[in-house]
Amino acid sequence: MDSKDLEIFDQMPFLFWVKDDDGRYLWGNKTINDFAKESVVGKTDHELVWSDNAEALHAADERVMQTGEPDFLHEHVDKSGKGDAMLSVCKFMGELDGKRRCFGVSFVIEK
C-alpha cells in the first residue's frame, strides 16, 4: 500500500491516520485534520492542539509498535476542533510505502 491508496479514507466520517516510528503523522484523513483544525501531516501529537495529552497518546502507539498487536482503547483529548473529547480508538500495525507503520482509526464518543 502507498499513500495514494489512502485517499478513499478522506470520505469516511472517522478519524484515520498513519504514524512513523517517531510518532510523526505520515498521513491523516480530512476528519482528523478537521479535528486538529490543521493538517496533522509532518507533526507529532506534541505539536498539535491536543499536546497536553501527547504522552498518553504516544505511549499507546508505542505499545502497538512494540507488540505488533492491535489495541482497542479509549483516549481522552483536552483540546481539539470539537473541544474536550473522548475517543474510541483502534491502533494497529500495517504497511505503508514498504515500511511497517502504526495506523489508527477512531471516533468521538463524548464531547
Stockholm file with secondary structure:
# STOCKHOLM 1.0

chainA/1-111         MDSKDLEIFDQMPFLFWVKDDDGRYLWGNKTINDFAKESVVGKTDHELVWSDNAEALHAADERVMQTGEPDFLHEHVDKSGKGDAMLSVCKFMGELDGKRRCFGVSFVIEK
#=GR chainA/1-111 SS CCGGGGGGGGGSSSEEEEECTTSCEEEECHHHHHHHTSCCTTCCGGGSTTGGGHHHHHHHHHHHHHHCCCEEEEEEESCSTTSSEEEEEEEEEEEETTEEEEEEEEEEEEC
#=GC SS_cons         CCGGGGGGGGGSSSEEEEECTTSCEEEECHHHHHHHTSCCTTCCGGGSTTGGGHHHHHHHHHHHHHHCCCEEEEEEESCSTTSSEEEEEEEEEEEETTEEEEEEEEEEEEC
//
